[in-house]
Each structure stands twice: as structure tokens, then as C-alpha cells.
Amino acid sequence: MSKCFLETSQITQELVDQMNQRSKHFEVLDQSKKDPKLNFGSYRACLYFDQPSTRTRHSFIAALQFLGISYSDFGDTRRSSMEKGESIQDTFKTLFTYYDIVILRTSDESVLDVAHVVAKSHQKTLINAGQGSKEHPTQALLDCVTLERERENHKLLRGSMSAIIVGDYDRGRAAKSFAMAYKNLGWGSIQVVGPAPLTKTSEYPVVPLSKALGEADIIYMTRLQSEYGGVSDAEFDYQDYALGPKEVSLLKPKAIVLHPLPRGKEIPEPFDTDSRAYYWKQEKVGFYTRAALIEALLL
Ligand code: MLT
């Protein structure tokens, strides 16, 4: 495996299986609260996030802590020398001089390519933790690992599952990355449900929610990504794409409802206790999957 994890296209069935198996092992180890003795104590990592994050940031921090890797946070970019005109390239040269791993989330899609060139020349590890509205490959990986576990429990067969992606498809990097991974893995059909102005780029059939819900094994909900602009929220009512009581009544008894989180109002909190709600589990699988990914990149 290459030392960097940058694109959803890197997700293969072999990687999902490896991450599934290793993340399960890490979960057991973590719950035992014994020293996991993973011997990564000589590595150092830096988190460079110029966009808000709770889950991705903290699951990576928890994963680094679990592996025994010390880390630091780049902090507010306005406190760095970029404020004095330093280039992004020189900034990453500096980071890769001090750190073995950089975990990067950026609103500027082009920063990833610059950082990757530097990571390669320093033979260091770069992980894409969210690239503008384009890709979120570690989210797609943890989504697939979650699904692989539940697929086994639900006796769903790879190749014949049906998934729908609900909401802001065009601006949702998590939604697009999940769809790409699921399609590349050949796991089944994909349909998209959402307001017309937010589903223009979908290469999958765009269908009405009421029609798709009752047939779907996997429902991947997403929030409205207003921060990326481009579309006025006044053009549609996002509540038409929420899991209200009527929509919940249409779900298959063994449907798997995922959400990359954070949520808006598209999943009301009472649904959290429904046996078909898997997003809090998905969040937890994310921690162990990211630990397993970092381990695989370092070995
Ligand atoms: C992301 O960073 O893309 C999240 O995981 C999903 C979201 O923000 O809606």
C-alpha cells in the first residue's frame, strides 16, 4: 500500500476486509483498557484542518492516541507564517521535516496536491481528511467498513444491495465519496434523492423519496451543505428530504440508515433509538477504522 491515503479510488474490497478485521481487533483491545503495545511511539503526527470538524478531527486524535503516536495541531492558519506570505509548499516542507504523518482537511482542493508532492519527496504519510466539496475518502472507508459489518449481520449479498443517498448530493463530499466507493466495490445499485438544485451532478438516477425508501437496504442521509454556497436554500424545502414519521413507516424492517454526521433536522433525534439507525455505530467504527488505516500506512 502507498504511504498516502488521498482518494476514494484507493478503496478496494481487500482494504475494506483488512480494515474491518483490524478495526474489530482494535475495538476489543481498546475495551480491555490494557496497553495495546502497538509500538508506534516513535512517530509524530500533525493535524492541519482549515475547516470545522468534530468527528473527523477527534477520531483521528483518538486513533493516534490509541496507537501511541504523539500529535500536534497546526492550529489557526492565521497564526502561521502563511500570514506573512509563506507558500503552502514551504509550509508543508516544514511540516514534513518535523512530522511523519500529516492529516489534512482543507477547503482549498488544490492544497492536497501540493502537500502530496512534498509528502512524496520526504517519503512521509499524508491523509486526506476532507478536500473541499470533492472527496472525503476516510469517511467513505469507514462507511464501507460499517456497511460490511452490518451486511454480514443482515445477510445482504454484495452485488445485490440497493442504496439511496438522500439530500445535498452535489456539495456533499461524504455522499459522493460513499457513492463512488460503493460503486467501485460493485456492491449494488445506487439512487439519489434530493432537491433538483442539489442533485444536478448525480450520475445515478434521481428518484422521489417516497418511491425509493421502501426498496432501499441502505439509506445514506446527508445534511444541507450551505457553507459551500452556489444554491439558495430558498429554492427548496429540505424538510421534504427528512426522515419524518411517514418516511420511517416506509423503511424496510432491516434497512440500514447511515449518516456521516453532523446532522441537521433530516434525522429527528427520536429515530436514534430505532434499530435501523446505524450512524452512532458508524461514528464509533470510524475511530477504529482510522486507527487501522494509520497503522497500515505506517507498516
Ligand atoms: C464532512 O466533513 O464532509 C462531514 O463528514 C459530513 C458533513 O460535514 O456533512
Residues whose N, C-alpha, C, O or C-beta is under 5 A from the ligand:
A	BS01	MLT	G130 H136 R173 A174 R223 P260 L261 P262
